[in-house]
């Protein structure tokens, strides 16, 4: 059971203060009966808002194909955002929809979005070792022995003291490779390759745990069950 005014606010319909006006206007019913008290509690399954069921009352979990040029930030000063791709109501939810980890403006690929803080923590916690695969194109032929350097668990990035966790490198072409990481440091793929004299020209996240994009076009998303707890988060 949840307070009706809080539910309307959490799901992005209106503020808690505005909920009274929605109730007075007869826009909210419980089992067909108009609600009279915005502070009353109800099971979301029994609630109707403007004649329809509540919008994802159990939370959102989205798999997005992030396009180039979008940032993973709610700060409008940083430019076009991945959140601009979502319906307006989802952008008003509380807790807010946020990305599980980040991809920078010049990186495309698989990005998970959710309004569930617990899920964000579980999937970004280093102890869960969720694998992420990135495809990188660099400005020169990849050096011999690079796979061994990354797999050794001894590579220390500039400005850091803790070595990177062992990572798997698969060479696709002389200047293209896939790198599998189980951690998410700042610009990690770019910095790892730069440490070996390779500048990343293009970067794309191929997968996150067991999830892949499939044929999902850039800028589009698909919904996952909000209680999606596969082996990737255990």
C-alpha positions as CSV (number, residue, x, y, z in Angstrom):
1,X,0.0,0.0,0.0
2,X,1.3,3.4,-0.9
3,X,0.2,7.0,-0.4
4,X,-1.6,8.2,-3.5
5,X,0.0,11.7,-3.5
6,X,3.5,10.2,-3.1
7,X,2.8,7.6,-5.8
8,X,1.7,10.3,-8.3
9,X,4.8,12.3,-7.5
10,X,7.2,9.3,-7.7
11,X,5.9,8.2,-11.0
12,X,6.2,11.7,-12.5
13,X,2.5,12.6,-12.9
14,X,2.6,15.7,-10.7
15,X,4.1,17.1,-7.5
16,X,2.7,15.9,-4.1
17,X,1.2,19.4,-3.7
18,X,-0.5,19.2,-7.1
19,X,-1.9,15.8,-6.3
20,X,-4.9,17.3,-4.4
21,X,-6.0,19.1,-7.6
22,X,-5.8,15.8,-9.5
23,X,-7.9,14.1,-6.9
24,X,-10.4,17.0,-6.7
25,X,-10.8,16.8,-10.5
26,X,-11.7,13.1,-10.3
27,X,-8.6,12.0,-12.2
28,X,-7.7,9.3,-9.7
29,X,-9.9,6.2,-8.7
30,X,-9.4,3.1,-6.6
31,X,-11.4,0.1,-7.9
32,X,-13.6,2.5,-9.8
33,X,-14.3,4.8,-6.9
34,X,-13.0,8.4,-7.1
35,X,-10.4,9.2,-4.5
36,X,-11.2,12.0,-2.1
37,X,-8.0,12.1,0.1
38,X,-4.7,12.4,-1.7
39,X,-3.0,11.1,1.5
40,X,-5.0,7.8,1.4
41,X,-3.1,4.6,0.8
42,X,-3.9,2.2,-2.1
43,X,-2.4,-0.8,-3.8
44,X,-1.1,0.4,-7.2
45,X,-2.8,-2.5,-8.9
46,X,-6.2,-1.1,-7.8
47,X,-5.4,2.5,-8.9
48,X,-6.4,4.2,-12.1
49,X,-5.0,7.6,-13.2
50,X,-7.0,9.3,-16.0
51,X,-8.6,6.0,-16.6
52,X,-5.4,4.0,-17.0
53,X,-3.1,2.0,-14.7
54,X,-0.1,3.7,-13.0
55,X,2.9,4.0,-15.3
56,X,5.5,1.3,-14.2
57,X,4.7,1.5,-10.5
58,X,7.3,-1.2,-9.7
59,X,10.2,0.8,-11.3
60,X,11.9,1.2,-14.7
61,X,14.8,-0.7,-16.1
62,X,15.8,0.2,-19.7
63,X,18.4,-1.1,-22.1
64,X,19.4,1.9,-24.3
65,X,21.5,2.0,-27.4
66,X,23.3,5.2,-26.5
67,X,24.1,7.3,-29.6
68,X,27.3,9.4,-30.0
69,X,27.0,13.0,-28.8
70,X,24.8,12.3,-25.7
71,X,26.1,12.7,-22.2
72,X,25.0,10.6,-19.1
73,X,24.1,13.7,-17.1
74,X,21.1,15.5,-15.9
75,X,22.9,18.9,-16.1
76,X,21.5,20.6,-19.2
77,X,24.7,22.7,-19.4
78,X,26.6,19.6,-20.6
79,X,24.6,19.3,-23.8
80,X,22.2,16.7,-25.2
81,X,21.6,13.9,-22.7
82,X,20.5,10.3,-22.9
83,X,17.6,11.3,-20.7
84,X,16.3,13.6,-23.4
85,X,15.5,10.4,-25.3
86,X,13.0,9.3,-22.7
87,X,9.3,10.2,-22.4
88,X,8.8,13.4,-20.3
89,X,7.0,11.6,-17.5
90,X,9.9,9.2,-17.0
91,X,12.2,12.2,-16.7
92,X,10.1,13.5,-13.7
93,X,10.2,10.3,-11.7
94,X,11.5,10.2,-8.1
95,X,14.0,8.7,-7.5
96,X,15.2,10.0,-10.9
97,X,16.0,7.7,-13.8
98,X,19.8,7.4,-13.9
99,X,22.4,5.4,-15.8
100,X,24.1,2.3,-14.3
101,X,27.6,3.5,-14.9
102,X,28.4,6.0,-17.6
103,X,29.5,6.2,-21.2
104,X,31.2,9.4,-22.3
105,X,29.9,11.7,-25.1
106,X,32.1,10.1,-27.7
107,X,31.2,6.5,-26.7
108,X,28.2,4.6,-28.1
109,X,26.6,1.4,-27.2
110,X,24.7,-0.5,-24.4
111,X,23.7,1.6,-21.4
112,X,21.3,0.6,-18.7
113,X,18.9,3.1,-17.1
114,X,16.9,2.7,-14.0
115,X,15.1,4.5,-11.2
116,X,16.1,1.9,-8.7
117,X,19.2,3.0,-6.6
118,X,19.7,-0.5,-5.2
119,X,20.1,-1.9,-8.6
120,X,22.6,0.8,-9.6
121,X,24.7,-0.1,-6.6
122,X,24.5,-3.8,-7.2
123,X,25.5,-3.6,-10.9
124,X,28.3,-1.0,-10.3
125,X,29.8,-2.6,-7.2
126,X,33.3,-3.9,-7.9
127,X,32.7,-7.1,-5.9
128,X,30.1,-8.3,-8.3
129,X,32.6,-8.2,-11.2
130,X,30.0,-7.6,-13.9
131,X,31.7,-7.9,-17.3
132,X,31.5,-5.2,-19.9
133,X,32.8,-5.6,-23.5
134,X,34.0,-2.6,-25.5
135,X,35.0,-2.5,-29.2
136,X,37.8,0.0,-29.8
137,X,39.3,1.4,-33.0
138,X,42.8,2.9,-32.5
139,X,45.1,5.1,-34.5
140,X,47.9,2.6,-35.0
141,X,48.5,-1.2,-35.1
142,X,48.0,-2.8,-31.7
143,X,51.4,-3.7,-30.2
144,X,52.4,-7.3,-29.8
145,X,51.9,-8.7,-26.3
146,X,49.1,-6.2,-25.4
147,X,46.7,-9.0,-24.4
148,X,49.2,-10.2,-21.9
149,X,49.8,-6.7,-20.4
150,X,46.0,-6.2,-19.9
151,X,45.5,-9.8,-18.5
152,X,48.3,-9.5,-16.0
153,X,46.5,-7.4,-13.5
154,X,49.6,-5.2,-13.0
155,X,48.9,-2.3,-15.3
156,X,48.8,1.0,-13.3
157,X,47.2,3.9,-15.0
158,X,48.6,7.4,-14.9
159,X,47.7,9.2,-11.7
160,X,46.6,6.0,-9.9
161,X,48.4,3.6,-7.6
162,X,46.1,0.5,-7.7
163,X,46.6,-1.8,-10.7
164,X,43.7,-2.4,-13.1
165,X,41.9,-5.7,-12.6
166,X,42.8,-8.3,-15.3
167,X,41.1,-7.6,-18.6
168,X,40.7,-9.7,-21.7
169,X,41.8,-8.3,-25.1
170,X,40.6,-9.9,-28.4
171,X,42.2,-8.6,-31.5
172,X,39.7,-8.2,-34.4
173,X,41.9,-6.3,-36.9
174,X,45.3,-4.6,-36.7
175,X,43.7,-1.5,-35.3
176,X,40.5,-2.9,-33.8
177,X,39.9,-5.0,-30.7
178,X,37.4,-6.0,-28.0
179,X,38.3,-5.4,-24.4
180,X,36.4,-7.1,-21.6
181,X,36.5,-5.3,-18.2
182,X,35.0,-6.1,-14.8
183,X,35.5,-2.6,-13.3
184,X,34.5,0.9,-14.5
185,X,37.2,3.5,-13.9
186,X,37.1,6.9,-15.4
187,X,37.7,6.6,-19.2
188,X,39.3,3.3,-18.5
189,X,39.4,1.8,-22.0
190,X,40.8,4.9,-23.5
191,X,43.4,5.3,-20.7
192,X,44.5,1.6,-20.8
193,X,45.1,1.8,-24.6
194,X,46.7,5.2,-24.3
195,X,49.2,3.8,-21.8
196,X,50.4,1.5,-24.6
197,X,50.7,4.3,-27.1
198,X,47.3,3.8,-28.8
199,X,44.8,6.6,-29.1
200,X,41.1,5.5,-29.3
201,X,39.4,6.9,-32.3
202,X,36.0,5.1,-31.8
203,X,34.6,3.2,-28.8
204,X,31.4,1.2,-28.5
205,X,30.1,-0.9,-25.6
206,X,29.0,-4.2,-27.0
207,X,27.6,-5.9,-23.9
208,X,26.9,-5.5,-20.2
209,X,26.9,-8.8,-18.4
210,X,24.7,-11.2,-20.4
211,X,22.9,-8.3,-22.2
212,X,23.5,-7.3,-25.8
213,X,21.9,-4.7,-28.0
214,X,20.8,-7.1,-30.7
215,X,19.3,-5.1,-33.6
216,X,18.2,-2.2,-31.4
217,X,18.9,1.1,-33.3
218,X,20.9,4.0,-31.9
219,X,18.7,6.2,-29.7
220,X,16.1,3.5,-29.0
221,X,15.6,1.4,-25.9
222,X,13.8,-1.7,-24.8
223,X,12.3,-2.4,-21.4
224,X,13.6,-5.1,-19.1
225,X,11.6,-6.4,-16.1
226,X,12.2,-4.1,-13.1
227,X,13.1,-7.2,-11.0
228,X,15.6,-8.4,-13.6
229,X,18.2,-10.1,-11.4
230,X,20.1,-12.4,-13.7
231,X,23.6,-13.9,-12.9
232,X,25.0,-10.5,-14.0
233,X,24.1,-9.0,-10.6
234,X,24.7,-11.9,-8.2
